[in-house]
């Protein structure tokens, strides 16, 4: 047990921490534990890095360049009835 | 509060497209993951745009257009793909332990104490392969994870789009994240990049 909550409790809070869904009180206790625990810090950093890396890669898929123009034409046709 | 201008004018179309333009890449990326097909994604985004345009009069100006549009997009997806809701998953839905990928990468010696094992593995998987890992999840997990990862939406916003309770979204995201980690590791193993000695030059991304 370090800094109020145990490493096992930290793992149970990991997903909500990554999703920024912890309450302010829970967040404070997690951050306090991270200040003094190298293992939890490494694990939490891994999950954050993985989340950001996945997000960045998934956003690399580009839409066809003419998609907005085709949508424009379709909406204009719809207006014209 | 809605503006006084009636829907159906060229001015309203310009206003709609001005709001749609900045989120179009995100919408297309989401549609690719939901449909698992670029062709179907193109059709889905076009159909959702038309549906949203026709309903633009109900959009409250000044509120979150992205959340509103993605709700239309997910509704359009489910109305087209309702029959596929019970499709077979490509990855096991058995519980995967917490920190699955962390333990796999560190046990395999993929990262030293000062390096980032998440980057070590992701740097060798391009966007298509990361997409494939997400595609392998069962539909209900894939949808929640797609809206979370690509669109950076909150539990509540995702719950509104998927028409399910916030607690369900939370558990799907938590479980889906672990399933995604297993899927990523399975791809890494298939690609032979699951051990320190196998690490060669990084794949271009």
Interface residues (C-beta under 8 A of the other chain):
Chain A: X11 X14 X15 X16 X18 X19 X21 X43 X45 X46 X47 X49 X50 X51 X53 X54 X55 X57 X58 X59 X60 X61 X62 X63 X64 X67 X68 X70 X71 X72 X74 X75 X76 X78 X79
Chain B: X8 X9 X10 X13 X16 X17 X20 X21 X24 X25 X26 X27 X28 X29 X32 X33 X42 X45 X46 X49 X50 X53 X54 X98 X99 X101 X102 X116 X117 X118 X119 X122 X125 X126 X127 X130 X131 X134 X146 X148 X149 X150 X152 X155 X170 X173 X174 X177 X180 X181 X205
